[in-house]
């Protein structure tokens, strides 16, 4: 199975809280391949969202993130990332924890390691 073929449309899926997510985080899945785990989603963090309790994140898949609105502050790096910025993280790359004082909306694309 692969991601569905979709022509331009306005996504109207539900905004759900991902399993294990910090309070204030919601996502709208745009496309997903259940066989490989590849997915594309819009992710929103409410103002004041803080992932400190979850510590540094690492995962076994590729992750690409484009910040569409708002900002994220990386507590480990002491750096704030703003709308228009992009990250591409290979499996195992540490990142976060984060605080978003004003809230943030991002496009997140995840996919398994090729091979």
C-alpha positions, 0 to 999 in steps of 0.5 A, spaced: 500 500 500 502 507 498 500 513 500 493 515 496 493 519 490 490 526 492 489 532 487 489 539 490 483 539 495 482 543 502 484 537 508 478 536 512 480 531 517 479 531 524 485 534 529 487 528 533 492 528 539 497 523 537 499 518 542 504 520 547 504 527 545 504 533 550 498 537 552 496 542 547 499 538 541 494 536 535 495 533 528 491 532 522 494 526 518 494 528 510 496 522 507 499 515 510 501 509 508 499 504 513 504 498 510 511 503 511 508 508 516 510 513 511 505 519 513 504 527 512 501 531 517 499 538 519 501 539 527 499 544 531 502 546 538 497 551 542 501 557 545 505 555 551 506 547 549 512 545 553 515 538 551 520 538 557 517 532 561 518 528 555 525 530 554 530 529 548 526 525 542 529 520 538 526 515 533 527 510 528 524 514 522 526 520 517 523 526 519 522 532 515 519 539 518 517 545 515 514 551 520 508 554 517 506 559 522 509 561 529 515 558 533 519 553 537 524 554 542 529 548 543 531 547 550 537 543 549 540 548 543 537 554 546 535 556 539 528 559 537 526 556 530 521 560 526 516 560 520 519 558 514 525 554 517 526 547 515 529 541 518 531 534 516 532 529 521 535 522 520 533 516 524 536 517 531 538 524 531 536 527 538 532 533 538 528 537 543 525 538 548 521 544 546 517 550 548 512 554 544 510 560 547 506 563 541 504 556 538 506 553 532 503 550 526 508 545 522 508 540 516 511 534 518 513 528 513 515 521 516 518 515 513 522 509 514 529 508 513 530 506 506 533 499 504 
